[in-house]
Amino acid sequence: MFPLCAPQGVKWCCWRTVAFLLLLLQINLGAHGQRMKDNMYTSVNGAHCFRRLNGTHVTGCSSKNGGSVGVLHLINSKEDIDFIVHKHPSPPYAPIIPPALYTRENILRLRDEAGPYVSTLILMNNASGLEQFSQESRCPNQYSGLSSVLKQVVDDQRCNVDRAEDSWNPWGSGLLLEDFPFPIFYVAGVSEMEKLLDCYERFNAHDLDHQHQRSLCAIEVKAFMSAAVSTDICIRRSNSYNSLIPATKYCDPLQGKNVYATLFPRPIVPEEQRVEGPERIVLVSTRTDTTTMFDGVGLGAMDSVVSFTVLVSVAHFLSKALPTGDRNVLFLFFNGESYDYIGSQRFVYDLQTGAFPSRGTQTKPISMDNIELMIDIGSLDNLTDLQVYHAAPQPMATKVAELLRKINQSLKFGIQSGQPILTNNLPPVSAQSFLRENITFPAVIIASKPGNRFYHSIYDDQENLHYRYGNHSRKYDFTQLEDLDLGDRTDLYGNDSIQMRIRNASTLIGMSIYELLVGRAYDQRNGTNSVLIDEFLHCFLESADCPLFRATVKPDTPHVYPAPPSRYISVHTTLTADATGWTYRVLGLLLGQRVDNVTKADCAALHLPYQWMAGYDGVGECRRTTQNMSLALSPAFTNETYDFTSYRYSTWTESTWSEMSARIFLRPSPAHETLTLSIGIVVMVISFVLVFLINSRSDVLFNQGSTSSIPIATQPTQC
């Protein structure tokens, strides 16, 4: 056998062997330690509340740097909140609260009265029996609307957060605009909720007054937000650190893209001839975005998808019913309107500075003087009761209201629409950005009285609309108009379906705009397509892997992930947001003019505005399109000297963060912790004593100073 140690270094060899064995032992223990760690912690999936800032305030939530830990405590009544406020035997706590108790009173009490004893808050998904749930203010965008710039406004002409009956969101709690020093974690999945409740029932639910005497189930939530105080301070802080550490950011401006399309193609104009001209335009607009307290959760079904669907249907109807005309129609889908009208403010700013459309479109710029009429479609919570609003006397408001009543009587849609309402207390709509600049701007608003009890919340979904996917696109071509003589299509969708209510309202609005443009009534028995509406709702509320979206891309494009696209404006990225991209493509399909007898290669050679897409039959077709995008970024971020406290423009930013996660584990009792610490101290003392004894007897233990006469070369090697 080969000797383990060389004869010249017996002592060094022995120490090396011991070190090698210890290393093997450490590796082995490390492998087992990883498995032990997995057994100690169980991850929990959910959505996190995050931090946003404006020019003067900070809103949202943040954990401690490194994570916030709290003992799970189930809230079933206000008495359970009293327990945390007054008793709290084993703080800090992580209350698990159902949506029915997620009220302004309860949440602010947990923040203000039980703040030192609460480290995180868990919202548990349970919508059964829930009558209302909205974290938005009662007066959305209260400080960026028309009334905020008027010098004198009587009380009944202003939205009032203190009186629900005088507000546009009577069920709002305003929690979306509050700042919380602890994270709020939303758990939606059944299996994830079972993890939390099972852990709570096993370890925490009994003998509450003596919790401190035993081990308890706890949760750790990591959601630390980098930004603080306000947008102004956050940006200055980022700029100062960028001079020292490049690419350091603490917040980013909310930023996205507006999508627009014209009914008729606008002529290409040489660079030297691109000056404002006498072009007459009718602007028809709505918003496409939504928001909630939690990252990536919230469909905004009633608050914006309904009006979004109505405008797409109106645009499709006019493209089929009105092939030519002397006045163009600009369809505009604003983004970021949930945060002080980011998209519409930027659009107005671009009109005033001659920056719309962009130079890349090679068309003439448009100014506010080119817009003869703006019809803004607000939230349509009740599709059978449409209201017309205007801020200054407008003859066109009376005309629009009359047309809605006349056409409804002719088609018997059962939609009510009274006299136009002249008021400064307008709904939260994009037209307010135009009226702030000029109160006499010809803006007419079509909206309904507030009826959405889940405005800007996680529960404004397809269930809130009572929507059920009909899935009839294989049989009916959704790119064509629908014969109104087919009736209410109860064979397809059942009685009083959302598809038919949207079809009737969009047909009514579309025919009214047609008569405004042409000067005579629409004489065909065709309306907007209920199958298109069904598919549009399915795509934006249930799955992006849908027939309508597949018709807008190339035939060989792979299927996308079957989830609805997020419509929160978010922050700048190099990629176009999914919802924006799909809106752009859908407008290309529905408003674009089909070019026959053109191959895929020939269509690609034409470049924009020609696009090759699958089409309804999926085989491919070439279309000349008019849709495009414009920047939805507040003008406040284009001026380095802007006063962020002026409320002139939106100043919303979103905090940066490094990690978001949550996991539960068993927090040891104080007695267990004391025992563990005592054992550790004893082991440490024993280790020091052993090391001292071994070191003091090293010459004996390791055979140093041997006087043996046996030749070293023939002596057996030992350790």
HELIX and SHEET records of a PDB file:
HELIX    1   1 PRO A    7  GLY A    9  5                                   3    
HELIX    2   2 VAL A   10  MET A   40  1                                  31    
HELIX    3   3 LYS A   78  ASP A   82  1                                   5    
HELIX    4   4 PHE A   83  LYS A   87  3                                   5    
HELIX    5   5 PRO A   99  LEU A  101  5                                   3    
HELIX    6   6 ARG A  104  ASP A  112  1                                   9    
HELIX    7   7 GLY A  115  TYR A  117  5                                   3    
HELIX    8   8 LEU A  146  SER A  148  5                                   3    
HELIX    9   9 ASP A  155  GLN A  157  5                                   3    
HELIX   10  10 ALA A  164  ASP A  166  5                                   3    
HELIX   11  11 LEU A  175  LEU A  177  5                                   3    
HELIX   12  12 VAL A  190  PHE A  203  1                                  14    
HELIX   13  13 LEU A  208  GLN A  213  5                                   6    
HELIX   14  14 THR A  231  ASN A  242  1                                  12    
HELIX   15  15 GLU A  271  GLN A  273  5                                   3    
HELIX   16  16 ALA A  301  VAL A  305  3                                   5    
HELIX   17  17 VAL A  306  ALA A  321  1                                  16    
HELIX   18  18 ILE A  342  THR A  353  1                                  12    
HELIX   19  19 ARG A  359  THR A  361  5                                   3    
HELIX   20  20 MET A  368  ASN A  370  5                                   3    
HELIX   21  21 PRO A  395  LEU A  411  1                                  17    
HELIX   22  22 ALA A  431  GLU A  437  1                                   7    
HELIX   23  23 GLN A  462  LEU A  465  1                                   4    
HELIX   24  24 LEU A  484  LEU A  486  5                                   3    
HELIX   25  25 THR A  490  TYR A  493  1                                   4    
HELIX   26  26 ILE A  498  VAL A  518  1                                  21    
HELIX   27  27 SER A  530  LEU A  541  1                                  12    
HELIX   28  28 PRO A  547  ALA A  551  1                                   5    
HELIX   29  29 ASP A  578  LEU A  591  1                                  14    
HELIX   30  30 LYS A  600  LEU A  606  1                                   7    
HELIX   31  31 PRO A  635  THR A  638  5                                   4    
HELIX   32  32 PRO A  670  SER A  696  1                                  27    
HELIX   33  33 SER A  698  LEU A  701  1                                   4    
HELIX   34  34 ILE A  712  THR A  714  5                                   3    
SHEET    1   A 8 THR A  42  SER A  43  0                                        
SHEET    2   A 8 SER A 661  ARG A 667 -1                                        
SHEET    3   A 8 LEU A 216  LYS A 222 -1                                        
SHEET    4   A 8 SER A  68  LEU A  74 -1                                        
SHEET    5   A 8 TYR A  93  ILE A  97  1                                        
SHEET    6   A 8 LEU A 121  MET A 124  1                                        
SHEET    7   A 8 ILE A 184  VAL A 187  1                                        
SHEET    8   A 8 ALA A  47  HIS A  48 -1                                        
SHEET    1   B 5 ASP A 179  PHE A 180  0                                        
SHEET    2   B 5 VAL A  58  CYS A  61  1                                        
SHEET    3   B 5 ARG A  52  LEU A  53 -1                                        
SHEET    4   B 5 THR A 653  SER A 655 -1                                        
SHEET    5   B 5 CYS A 251  PRO A 253 -1                                        
SHEET    1   C 8 ILE A 421  LEU A 422  0                                        
SHEET    2   C 8 GLN A 387  HIS A 390  1                                        
SHEET    3   C 8 ALA A 443  ALA A 447 -1                                        
SHEET    4   C 8 ILE A 371  ILE A 377  1                                        
SHEET    5   C 8 ILE A 281  ARG A 287  1                                        
SHEET    6   C 8 ASN A 328  PHE A 334  1                                        
SHEET    7   C 8 GLN A 255  THR A 262 -1                                        
SHEET    8   C 8 ASN A 628  LEU A 633 -1                                        
SHEET    1   D 2 GLU A 482  ASP A 483  0                                        
SHEET    2   D 2 ASN A 526  GLY A 527 -1                                        
SHEET    1   E 3 GLN A 593  VAL A 595  0                                        
SHEET    2   E 3 GLU A 621  ARG A 624 -1                                        
SHEET    3   E 3 TYR A 610  MET A 613 -1                                        
END                                                                             
